[in-house]
Amino acid sequence: MTVEVALSLMAGARVDHLVLCDGDDQRTGLITLARLAVLRGSPAYTDRIRLRDLLDVPSTPLGARPEGGEHGRTSDVLILAR
């Protein structure tokens, strides 16, 4: 998924972060709206940047995500499988 698609999903779902999961429903990362907004405004931004490329450089520890619900999910978080 590209940054543009993620931003669109986040706007539609009215969430401020996405929790990314692999095919086994295991968390692989957390992407915040603030991080994507900064990236989008930077000179390094292109419309080809994918979320999986951002996971290589962690800015938010995986332990800093909200807990609750099945698999630690909360109702106001949009979960995406990679």
Residue, then its C-alpha position, 0 to 999 in steps of 0.5 A: m500500500t502506498v502512502e497516498v492510499a494509507l492517507s486516504l484510508m485514514a481520512g475515511a476511517r477518521v483514525d490517526h494511525l494504522v496498525l500493520c499486520d502480516g498474513d498471520d495477523q501478527r503486528t508488524g508495525l504502526i504508522t501514524l498520520a503525523r509521520l505520513a504527513v511529515l513524509r508527504g511534505s518532505p522533498a524525499y517524498t514520491d508517490r511510489i513510497r510504500l508503507r512496508d518501506l517505512l517499517d524498516v526505519p521505526s519511529t514508534p515502538l511496537g509496544a506503544r500501540p493501544e491495547g484491547g479487544e481481540h488480538g489487542r485491537t481497539s475499535d478506533v484503529l484500522i488494521l491492515a494486512r500486508 
